[in-house]
Amino acid sequence: MIKIIYSGPYIKKEKKFIKKHPDLVSQYEKTIELLEINPYHPSLRLHKLTGKLSDLYSVSINITYRLSIEFLIKEDTIIPVEIGTHEEVY
């Protein structure tokens, strides 16, 4: 099972996101659960980012919202970095 480590700055972003989008809480929670079980699940659409964000990966919460993550495969650790729309995250 993958370990997810939440930083203080991410927790603030997460709270703000949930307050702004209470209708997405269930989808967000399912995304996090699936990341812990199988980060390669097709519905997450995990992919490596490019350019200035090339150290990060992205997963989809839904068609509009994304979660950018630091994905440390060797250590089986995921560190959420950013949450929001495609434009906000990238």
Secondary structure, 3 states (H helix, E strand, C coil): CCEECCCHHHHHHHHHHHHHCHHHHHHHHHHHHHHHHCCCCHHHCCEECCHHHCCCEEEECCCCEEEEEEEECCCCEEEEEEEEEHHHHC
